[in-house]
């Protein structure tokens, strides 16, 4: 089973367009059913959607963005905008401006 007995399974998806959103939602649904009861008690599956744009699904209109944001929020998927990932080092995402996002 995925995830340890007491800690959540944490994943980051780089890309906040339609495809990234679809992958995030599919993984959340699939993995929620696979984690152990202990991992669920510890937070279950935590998915983070990361992208360079300041807006979620930037290729779509304002109403689509609002609807997608609501769906992600209901599913517990966190969105991190304006984070242009250029590397992954030691379980840490690195942005072009030097910022990092560490798996916790």
ZIFEN-V613492 format. One record per residue. N is the residue number from 1. RES is the residue in one letter. PHI is phi in whole degrees, -180 to 180 (999 if undefined). OMEGA is omega in radians with two decimals (none if undefined). Layout:
BEGIN
N	RES	PHI	OMEGA
N	RES	PHI	OMEGA
END
This chain:
BEGIN
1	X	999	-3.12
2	X	-80	3.09
3	X	83	3.10
4	X	-83	-3.04
5	X	-61	-3.05
6	X	-121	-3.08
7	X	-116	3.12
8	X	-73	3.00
9	X	-86	-3.08
10	X	-116	3.13
11	X	-134	3.03
12	X	-120	3.05
13	X	-112	-3.13
14	X	-93	-3.10
15	X	128	-3.04
16	X	-109	3.06
17	X	-82	-3.11
18	X	-57	-3.13
19	X	-63	3.11
20	X	-62	3.11
21	X	-63	3.14
22	X	-62	3.11
23	X	-63	-3.14
24	X	-60	-3.12
25	X	-67	3.14
26	X	-66	3.12
27	X	-64	3.13
28	X	-59	-3.13
29	X	-62	-3.09
30	X	-68	-3.04
31	X	-74	3.09
32	X	-57	3.14
33	X	-81	-3.08
34	X	-102	-3.07
35	X	-71	-3.13
36	X	-70	3.11
37	X	-60	3.11
38	X	-64	3.12
39	X	-68	3.10
40	X	-62	3.11
41	X	-65	3.14
42	X	-87	3.10
43	X	127	3.08
44	X	67	-3.11
45	X	-102	3.11
46	X	-113	-3.13
47	X	-114	3.13
48	X	-119	3.11
49	X	-102	-3.02
50	X	-122	3.11
51	X	-158	-3.07
52	X	-80	-3.10
53	X	-74	3.07
54	X	-81	-3.12
55	X	-126	3.02
56	X	-71	-3.06
57	X	36	-3.04
58	X	-63	-3.14
59	X	-81	-3.13
60	X	-113	-3.11
61	X	-79	-3.07
62	X	-59	-3.11
63	X	-65	3.10
64	X	-62	3.11
65	X	-62	3.14
66	X	-62	-3.13
67	X	-65	3.13
68	X	-65	3.11
69	X	-59	3.12
70	X	-65	3.14
71	X	-64	3.12
72	X	-61	3.13
73	X	-62	3.12
74	X	-62	-3.12
75	X	-86	3.14
76	X	77	3.12
77	X	-95	-3.09
78	X	-93	3.13
79	X	-109	3.10
80	X	-120	-3.11
81	X	-92	3.09
82	X	54	3.11
83	X	-129	-3.06
84	X	-85	-3.07
85	X	-73	3.09
86	X	-122	-3.13
87	X	-161	2.98
88	X	-127	-3.12
89	X	-138	3.10
90	X	53	3.12
91	X	61	-3.09
92	X	-130	3.05
93	X	-82	-3.13
94	X	-120	-3.14
95	X	-94	-3.13
96	X	-59	-3.11
97	X	-87	3.09
98	X	95	3.11
99	X	-64	3.09
100	X	-129	3.06
101	X	-129	-3.07
102	X	-96	3.05
103	X	-67	-3.13
104	X	-121	none
END
